[in-house]
Amino acid sequence: MKIDFEKAGGLVPAIAQDAETGDVLMMAWMNQEAYEETLRTGRACYFSRSRNKLWRKGEESGNVQDVLGVFIDCDADTILLKVRQVGGAACHEGYKSCFFRKVAGEGFEVVGERVFDPKAVYKK
C-alpha cells in the first residue's frame, strides 16, 4: 500500500507521537519528498506550507525528532510518526506538545509548561 498524496492535493497530515509516553506532540504536513526523507534519514521532515519548502524538524531549535516507527492509516492518507523528541519540546512556542491549551468554558487554559523561550531560540 502506498500513501495517496494526490488524493489530498499533495500533502497529508502527519502526527508526531511520543513513542514512550503516547503523548501527541504535534501535527504537520508531509509531501512525498518529506516522507521519503523521513524514511531515509530516520529524522522527521515535514513540508512547511507557510514557507513552501521542506522543514526539517529542529533545524533551528535543535529539537529534532528521531523516528522510531511510521504508521499509515486505513485510508492511506494520514501518517503517524512514533518519535523520540530530542530537546524536550516539539512546539515552536517552547512547549513539549503543540497541544498545550485546553478548552475551558469560552476560552482556554494553558496546561503545559514551557521547556524553552522561543525568543531566545528563534532569532528571526
TANOR-V583976 format. One record per backbone hydrogen bond with DSSP energy under -1.0 kcal/mol. CO is the residue of the C=O (numbers start at 0). NH is the residue of the N-H. Records with the same first field share a line. If there is no record, write none. Layout:
CO: NH ; NH
This chain:
2: 4
4: 9
5: 8
11: 29
12: 78
13: 27
14: 80
15: 24 ; 25
16: 82
17: 21
22: 17
24: 97
25: 15
27: 13
28: 46
29: 11
30: 34
31: 35
32: 36
33: 37
34: 38
35: 39
36: 40
37: 41
41: 66
43: 56
45: 54
47: 51 ; 52
52: 47
54: 45
55: 58
57: 61
61: 63
63: 85
64: 43
65: 83
68: 81
70: 79
72: 75
75: 3
77: 72
78: 14
79: 70
80: 16
81: 67 ; 68
82: 18
83: 65
90: 93
93: 114 ; 115
94: 90
95: 89
97: 99
99: 110
101: 108
103: 106
106: 103
108: 101
116: 119 ; 120
117: 121
